[in-house]
Amino acid sequence: MDLTINEKRVLASLAEMKSADAAALAEKLSAPTDAVVQWAHLCADRGLAALEKNVAETVVLTEEGKKYAAEGLPERQVLASMQGPTPMGELTKHPLSKIAIGWLRKKNWITIDKGIVTANENVPEGEDEAALRNPIAGTAGCKELVKRGLAEVTETVSWNISLTPAGAEVAAAGLDLREEVGTLSREQILSGEWKSLPLRRYSVDKLPKRIYGGRVHPNQQILDEIRALLFEMGFTEFHGSIVQNAFWNFDSLYQPQDHPAREMQDTFHLAEEIDLPDGWEKIRDIHMTGGDTGSTGWGGEWSPEIARKCVLRTHSTSLSIQHLAKNPNPPVKAFSISRVYRRETIDPTHLPEFEQLEGIVMDKDLTFGHLLGFFKEFFGRMGFESVRFRPGYFPYTEPSVEPEVWVDGLGWVELGGAGVFRKEVTEPWGIDCPVLAWGLGVSRVSMLRMGLKDLRQLYRSDIDWIRASPVRRV
Ligand SMILES: N[C@@H](Cc1ccccc1)C(=O)O
C-alpha cells in the first residue's frame, strides 16, 4: 500500500494512542489540526482509520446581550422603575420603553387600563433571563435570546480518530517513518543508495499553481500587430507632436476657420502659439479665393493669428499633411499610430484621448478604387471578413467614404474616414499626383478584437483582466 509519510505518521501515533481527538493527535505530530484531519481522512479512505465528527454548539452573548446580562432585560428594567400605577405617557419617557413595552405586554407583566399601566403581581424570572445568566446552547431561553439578537450560536467541530482493525494490522506490521526523499544527489545515484530510499511520489494529476509571466498589454499587442502588418504591406512610419497649431491641424486641411469642429466644445485649445511655416500665404489664398487651384475657396477672411494658435491634435491627419509637405514626390506610402484628443463626455464608447491609425499613399495613377482595395486587403488581414463603404464627408477629401466592417452580433461597425485628398490640400506643397488618405479608430478595432463592451477597460490597470484577456480574431 502506497501510504504517504503523513498517513504513516497518523497510523503510527494512533497505534499508540488507540483513539484520539484530532487536536491531541495534531499536537503529538506537531502539525496543524486541519492537516491531521485531512491525513486521517486519507487513511479512512483506505479503510485504515475511522473518524467521528462532533459538532458542539456554543452560545456567546452579543454586546447588547452582555449589557442586559448585567443590567437586566429592558422590560425588567422598566418594570422595576415603576412605582405604582403609571400613565402610559409617563412610562414612554423611560429610555428603554420602546423595546420594553411590547415585551411587557407580550409577557403579560403589565395591565393597561384607560392609559394607566399597572405592574402585575408575581413576575418570576423567565427562561430568557435565566439563559442570560447562564447561556446553555439548545435551551428555549437561549433560542429566545438568539431571536432577539442578544446571543449568537457558533459551531465547533471536533473529530475523534481511531484505528480500524485493518489499520491496526498495518501499524503492527511496521511502518517506515523515514522522511521521503524528494531529490536525489549524485552520490545517492552513483552508489545505488537510491534504490533503498523512500522516494516521494509525484502526483501527475495535480495542477500546478499558475505563474503569470510579464506580457504585453493586450491593447499594445493589437497596435504592434497593426504596425507589423503595415510594414509587411510596404508602409513606412511617421510621427509628430501632440501639440499642433491650428494651421496644421485644420487650415492646411482646408477646414474653414469657422468650421464647427474648431469650436471650444470639440477641441482642446492651448495658450501657446506656433509660427506658420514658409508658404503659409498659399493656404490663406486657397481659403479666401481658391488661389491658383481652380477652386473657389471658402471666401471671407482668413486670419494668420487664428492659424498660429495651438491645440491638442484632434486627428492624425495633421501629421499626414506635414509628412506630405516634407515628402512631396511620389511614391509615399506611410502610416502613423497616434493618440488624438477631443472634448468628449466619457462613456463606454467615447474617450477624450484615443488612438488613430492614419495612412497616406501617394503615387502616379492612383485611384479611389485603389483606396477601397487597400481596405479590403488590410481589414481582411486584420481578421474582418466583410468591408463596405458608406459615402462620407471631410473638408479635405473628395470623394470621401466611411469604411465599415461586419462583426457578428454587432452588425456593420464604422471604423473611421477615408478619401482622396483635394487639390486645395495637396497643391500648395507641390504635390501633383493623387493621395489616398484615411484615419481609423484603433480602439474600436481593439474593442472588437477583445469583445469589449466598454472602451475604458483598455486603459484601466485591471491586472486580472490584463492577465486573462485574449486577443482574438473577430
Ligand atoms: N481625420 C478624419 C479621418 C480621415 C482621415 C483622412 C482622410 C479622410 C478622413 C477623422 O478624424 O475622422
The ligand as a MOL file (V3000), in Angstrom:
LIG
                    3D

  0  0  0     0  0            999 V3000
M  V30 BEGIN CTAB
M  V30 COUNTS 12 12 0 0 0
M  V30 BEGIN ATOM
M  V30 1 N -9.4170 62.7770 -39.9110 0
M  V30 2 C -10.6200 62.0220 -40.0580 0
M  V30 3 C -10.3920 60.7220 -40.7640 0
M  V30 4 C -9.8930 60.9170 -42.1640 0
M  V30 5 C -8.5430 60.9130 -42.4090 0
M  V30 6 C -8.0800 61.0780 -43.7200 0
M  V30 7 C -8.9950 61.2240 -44.7330 0
M  V30 8 C -10.3380 61.2430 -44.5030 0
M  V30 9 C -10.7970 61.0770 -43.1990 0
M  V30 10 C -11.1870 61.7170 -38.6530 0
M  V30 11 O -10.5280 62.0100 -37.6870 0
M  V30 12 O -12.2880 61.2210 -38.5100 0
M  V30 END ATOM
M  V30 BEGIN BOND
M  V30 1 1 1 2
M  V30 2 1 2 3
M  V30 3 1 2 10
M  V30 4 1 3 4
M  V30 5 1 4 5
M  V30 6 2 4 9
M  V30 7 2 5 6
M  V30 8 1 6 7
M  V30 9 2 7 8
M  V30 10 1 8 9
M  V30 11 2 10 11
M  V30 12 1 10 12
M  V30 END BOND
M  V30 END CTAB
M  END
